[in-house]
Amino acid sequence: MEAAFHVNIIDQCHVFPEPNSDISQVTIPLTYFDIPWLFYSPNQTLFFYKIALSESAIANLKKSLSLALHQFYPLAGNLVVPPPPAEPHIVYTKGDSVPFFVVESNKDISYLSGDHPRNVTSLSSLVPKLPSPSSISLETRILPLFAIQITLFGDSGLSIGVTSQHAACDERTLYAFMKCWASLYKSLLKNESFLEFTSIPWFDRSVILDPTSLKTRLLEQWQSTLNSSLKDSHKETKHDIVQTTFFLSSSEINTIKDHIVTKCVMVKEDPPLNLSLYETGVCYTWICLLKVQETLNAKGGPIYMGYNASGISRLKYEIPFSYFGCCIVFGRFGALKSELLGEDGLVCATRSFDKEIDRLVRDFLEGGEKWISDWSELNLRIIGSPKVDFYGVDFGWGKAEKIEKISGDNHGRVDVITLNGGKDLDGGLEIGVVLPRDKISEFTTLFNNGLKELAR
């Protein structure tokens, strides 16, 4: 059993955006891409760096964070949730700020940033909790959007934990913010003058078109469950849940693809058209997970995997790539458990995913009114994306030793796969699996032995 994990807070403050004389208050409406995220816990990302900080480093991290928030000032604001029929929205008011924590730990950073099973409770201690919701009236709730935690591991390294409300920004926007912050810190580190950030965030939500009133339909669904839908970051994770990292090399991905193609040829069927790194790795991992989920109750119906897909390049009209906010859809694909666990389960999984990809190509927003209800029936979901290179966030310390996506929704309801890209994998994939501790050994054996079987 993993030893109890504790951190000591050595600094707790608020970082304010560098003053902007042109801004006193800004209101940003939510779009149909944001509404479904109101049902989910905040996004938590963890960056590990094996470097000892200088005495001035914390001050420079705060200063550069303030400068980055000058560009991304809504992150210092709040999600305002008034009673229906009014709509939830983001409000930034001059004087708003981001909670900033500095803590120290005597835990071994190599252990926490390793690939072996680590207690999710320990990893969660390295990311900050957002302040508790407050109220400005009996019925209007105020939810902070963003918080930062720096954890120092003596002279052996540090971690940067970032917590953000999903409804405020997706992975693409968070990555843009982190790149901005890191670039500004690096300028301070080198005593260089600040370079103007080249990708200014685009805050105008009118670029998201809604000819079918999708936002209205999703709002109605959300408002019907208002008392139970809002999620905060204070729900405790079960202590027996562990997160483990696995890798699929490019050659292993090709081995899986070859197996799928061979199976299809044997029955004179065309193979799936979209056997990408993402699709292949996700489906292989899914089949392995299903084999350890003996008690999974699908009520006789399909088992579903939930995923997100970026809409920046898939919509039928142009969206600025620097658009601030969410621009991803909620998808799912599935099949009967008996089919997925059968001899051709991997082919079945990839065919199901393939149909979903075809649907996205045909009409990215098709079925959008079902995003909330569809995701309420998931057995597993994917968080993160190999296309978002968080390993490329360089504060001047080189690439991160490890990036972890921490799930706040793994309370026995949904198992989780996390994906990362950019860690010198040469066309491979880094996969995080969140499971009960008593299941991870069995999963590891299935994952590794399955690859050996396919390679024969």
Secondary structure, 3 states (H helix, E strand, C coil): CCCCCCCEEEEEEEECCCCCCCCCEEEEECCCCCHHHHHCCCEEEEEEECCCCCCCHHHHHHHHHHHHHHHCHHHHCEEEECCCCCCCEEEEECCCCEEEEEEECCCCHHHHCCCCCEEHHHHHCCCCCCCCCEECCCCCEEEECEEEEEEECCCCCEEEEEEECCCCCCHHHHHHHHHHHHHHHHHHHCCCCCCCCCCCCECCHHHCCCCCCHHHHHHHHHHCCHHHHCCCCCCCCCCCEEEEEEEECHHHHHHHHHHHHHHHHHCCCCCCCCCCHHHHHHHHHHHHHHHHCCCCCCCCCEEEEEEEEECCCCCCCCCCCCECCCCEEEEEEEEEHHHHCCCCHHHHHHHHHHHHHHHHHHCCCCCHHHHHHHHCCCCEEEEECCCCCHHHCCCCCCCCCEEEEECCCCCCCCEEEEEECCCCCCCCEEEEEEEEHHHHHHHHHHHHHHHHHHHC
